Amino acid sequence: MSRRRYESPFYPHTAPRSVEGGVKAKSVRGAIGTSWWSGRFIEVLEGLGVGGRLQRGRNYARRGQVISLEIDAGTVAASVQGSRAKPYRVRIGIAAFGKAEWAAVEEALAGNAWFVATLLAGEMPADIEDVFATAGLSLFPHSARELSMDCSCPDWEVPCKHLAAVFYLLAEHFDDDPFQILSWRGREREDLLSRLHAADGESGTHAGAPLTEVLDNFFAAPVPVPLRRGATAHGFLLDQAPAVDVTVRSRPLAEVLRSAYEAIRAAGQES
């Protein structure tokens, strides 16, 4: 639990000392973190309702007050320059998954060609959280209770502005390299990808194989495409596609395309 810092004129607000070459946020205004995965992480911080300290934390991140930031299995360690001469030590801890837990996750990932191909391309699958949930795990913390937060500053509030600054920079780090989220949970990028490569070769999905080796089945759907009930042959694609909020001369795009498909089909039957 956080404790309120003693309100006293002996603790005046002071400006932080300037830093040369600090880790500075790319964002200069507005939200920090643009991807869905960094957004999930920021939700935890902002869900704490710590008000002004979040704004001061963003200012610290944008000013480059964070001197260093390192991500390791279960731990983020940082050094943040405040108003005192000696930088503050910041630590954010999370439970790293063990070998058996990661084995279950990797088996589930390897069983899906889409997950394998997306991860091998250096991207984070949008529904990767479902894989962890199936294994009884959570990729992202759901609340601050899943995190341990510590700062050597005299502010007794948790998180303080120094911790908040590190949180925001972490969001940008996760934007740049989503594999750092997995590294924080205990699996390095190289280890994960090597396991997926091996599993890909054993399963025969060939997600990372050269194109010349998979030409025979490259365009084959990995799973059958379901035909929705009521779908017609000539309107099959439109029946399968999601709704699109686009109009052509005040007519919905799907209606325009359906008329075109019917005209083409009719012309083909007459010829």
C-alpha positions in Angstrom: 0.0 0.0 0.0 1.1 3.5 -0.7 1.6 6.1 2.1 1.1 9.8 1.6 4.2 11.8 1.8 4.1 14.2 4.7 2.8 17.6 3.4 5.2 20.2 4.7 7.1 23.3 3.6 10.3 21.4 4.3 9.5 19.3 1.2 9.3 22.0 -1.5 8.9 21.0 -5.2 12.2 21.2 -6.9 13.2 21.0 -10.6 15.2 17.9 -11.6 18.9 18.2 -12.6 19.4 18.2 -16.3 20.8 15.0 -17.9 23.1 14.7 -20.9 22.4 11.7 -23.1 19.5 10.3 -21.1 16.9 7.9 -22.4 14.3 10.3 -23.9 10.8 9.4 -25.0 10.1 9.8 -28.7 6.6 11.2 -28.0 6.6 14.9 -27.4 2.9 15.3 -26.5 -0.2 13.3 -26.0 -0.2 9.5 -25.3 3.0 7.5 -25.0 3.0 4.1 -26.7 1.1 3.5 -29.9 0.7 -0.3 -30.3 -2.0 -2.4 -28.6 0.6 -4.2 -26.5 2.2 -1.1 -25.1 -1.3 0.3 -24.5 -2.2 -2.7 -22.4 0.9 -2.1 -20.2 0.1 1.6 -19.8 -3.5 0.7 -18.8 -2.1 -0.9 -15.6 -0.2 2.3 -14.6 -3.0 4.7 -15.4 -5.5 2.4 -13.6 -3.8 3.2 -10.3 -5.3 6.7 -10.4 -2.2 8.5 -9.2 -3.1 11.7 -10.9 -0.4 14.4 -11.2 2.5 12.0 -10.7 1.7 10.5 -14.1 2.0 13.9 -15.8 5.3 14.5 -14.0 6.4 11.0 -15.0 5.7 11.8 -18.6 7.6 15.0 -18.3 10.6 13.2 -16.9 10.4 10.6 -19.7 10.3 13.3 -22.3 13.1 15.4 -20.7 15.4 12.4 -20.8 15.7 12.1 -16.9 16.1 8.4 -17.2 19.8 7.7 -17.4 19.6 4.0 -18.0 17.0 1.2 -18.5 17.6 -2.5 -18.6 15.1 -5.3 -19.1 15.8 -8.8 -17.8 13.8 -11.8 -16.9 11.4 -10.7 -14.2 13.0 -7.3 -13.6 13.3 -3.8 -15.1 16.1 -1.8 -13.5 16.6 1.9 -14.2 18.5 4.9 -13.0 16.5 8.2 -12.9 18.0 11.7 -12.2 15.9 13.8 -9.9 16.6 17.0 -8.1 19.4 15.4 -5.9 22.9 14.9 -7.0 22.7 11.1 -6.8 20.3 9.4 -9.3 17.5 7.3 -7.9 17.5 3.5 -8.4 14.2 2.2 -9.8 13.1 -1.4 -10.0 9.9 -2.9 -11.5 9.5 -6.6 -11.0 7.1 -9.1 -12.5 6.9 -12.9 -12.2 8.9 -14.6 -14.9 7.5 -17.9 -16.3 9.3 -21.1 -15.6 10.5 -23.8 -18.1 7.3 -25.8 -18.0 5.1 -22.8 -18.4 7.1 -21.6 -21.4 7.1 -25.1 -22.9 3.3 -25.1 -22.8 3.2 -21.6 -24.5 5.7 -22.6 -27.2 3.9 -25.8 -28.0 0.7 -23.8 -28.5 2.4 -21.2 -30.6 4.1 -23.8 -32.7 0.8 -25.5 -33.4 -0.5 -22.4 -35.3 1.2 -21.5 -38.5 -0.1 -17.9 -38.3 1.5 -17.3 -34.9 4.8 -18.9 -36.1 4.9 -16.7 -39.3 4.0 -13.5 -37.4 6.6 -14.0 -34.7 9.3 -15.0 -37.1 8.5 -11.7 -39.0 9.3 -9.9 -35.7 5.7 -8.9 -34.9 3.3 -9.6 -32.1 0.1 -11.6 -33.0 -3.0 -9.7 -32.0 -4.5 -12.6 -30.1 -1.3 -14.0 -28.6 -2.8 -13.3 -25.1 -5.3 -16.1 -25.8 -2.4 -18.5 -26.1 -1.0 -17.6 -22.7 -4.5 -17.6 -21.2 -5.0 -21.2 -22.5 -1.9 -22.2 -20.6 -3.3 -20.5 -17.5 -0.9 -17.5 -17.8 -1.2 -13.8 -18.4 1.2 -12.1 -20.7 0.4 -8.6 -19.4 -0.2 -7.7 -15.7 -3.9 -7.2 -15.0 -3.2 -5.0 -12.0 -0.5 -3.4 -10.0 -0.7 -6.3 -7.5 1.2 -8.4 -10.1 4.1 -5.9 -10.0 6.7 -5.0 -7.4 7.7 -1.4 -7.6 10.6 0.3 -5.8 12.4 3.6 -6.0 15.2 5.0 -3.7 13.7 8.5 -3.7 12.2 9.9 -0.5 8.7 10.0 -1.9 6.6 7.4 -0.1 3.9 7.3 -2.8 4.0 4.3 -5.1 4.4 4.8 -8.0 6.4 8.0 -7.7 7.2 10.2 -10.7 10.4 8.3 -11.3 8.7 5.0 -11.5 6.1 6.5 -13.8 8.8 7.8 -16.1 10.2 4.3 -16.4 6.8 2.9 -17.1 6.3 5.2 -20.0 9.7 4.5 -21.5 9.0 0.8 -21.2 5.8 1.3 -23.3 7.9 2.9 -26.1 10.5 0.1 -25.7 7.7 -2.4 -26.2 6.5 -0.5 -29.2 10.0 -0.8 -30.8 10.5 -4.4 -29.9 7.5 -6.4 -28.6 9.9 -9.3 -27.9 11.1 -7.4 -24.8 7.7 -8.1 -23.2 8.4 -11.8 -23.7 12.0 -11.3 -22.4 10.6 -9.6 -19.3 8.5 -12.8 -18.8 11.5 -15.0 -19.0 12.1 -15.9 -22.7 14.7 -14.2 -24.9 13.9 -13.5 -28.5 16.6 -15.8 -29.9 15.6 -18.7 -27.7 11.9 -18.4 -28.6 12.5 -18.1 -32.3 14.9 -21.0 -32.4 12.3 -23.2 -30.7 9.7 -22.1 -33.1 12.0 -22.7 -36.1 12.6 -26.2 -34.8 8.9 -26.9 -34.2 8.1 -25.4 -37.6 10.5 -27.9 -39.3 9.1 -30.8 -37.4 5.5 -30.0 -38.0 6.0 -29.4 -41.7 4.3 -26.0 -41.8 7.4 -24.4 -43.3 6.5 -20.9 -42.1 10.1 -19.8 -42.4 11.1 -21.9 -45.4 12.3 -20.4 -48.7 9.5 -19.8 -51.2 11.0 -22.2 -53.7 10.4 -25.1 -51.3 6.8 -24.4 -50.6 5.4 -23.4 -54.0 3.1 -26.5 -54.2 1.1 -25.4 -51.2 2.0 -21.8 -50.7 -1.5 -20.5 -51.7 -3.4 -23.2 -49.9 -5.5 -22.1 -46.9 -4.1 -23.5 -43.7 -7.7 -24.3 -42.6 -10.9 -24.5 -44.6 -12.7 -21.2 -45.1 -16.2 -21.6 -43.6 -19.2 -20.8 -45.8 -21.7 -18.7 -43.9 -25.3 -20.0 -43.9 -27.2 -18.4 -46.6 -24.2 -17.4 -48.7 -24.7 -17.5 -52.5 -22.1 -18.6 -55.0 -21.9 -15.3 -56.9 -21.8 -13.3 -53.6 -19.5 -15.6 -51.7 -16.7 -13.1 -51.2 -19.1 -10.4 -50.0 -20.9 -12.8 -47.7 -17.6 -13.7 -46.1 -16.1 -10.2 -45.8 -16.7 -8.1 -42.7 -18.8 -5.0 -43.0 -17.1 -2.0 -44.5 -18.3 1.6 -43.8 -17.7 2.9 -47.3 -20.3 4.3 -49.8 -20.2 5.0 -53.5 -22.6 7.7 -54.5 -24.5 7.2 -51.3 -24.8 3.4 -51.9 -23.0 0.9 -49.6 -19.9 -0.5 -51.2 -21.1 -4.1 -50.7 -24.3 -3.3 -52.6 -22.4 -1.8 -55.5 -20.0 -4.8 -55.7 -22.9 -7.3 -55.5 -24.6 -5.7 -58.5 -21.3 -5.8 -60.4 -20.8 -9.5 -59.6 -24.3 -10.3 -60.7 -23.8 -8.5 -64.0 -20.6 -10.3 -64.6 -22.2 -13.7 -63.8 -25.1 -13.0 -66.1 -22.8 -12.0 -68.9 -20.8 -15.2 -68.5 -24.0 -17.3 -68.7 -25.1 -15.6 -72.0 -21.8 -16.1 -73.7 
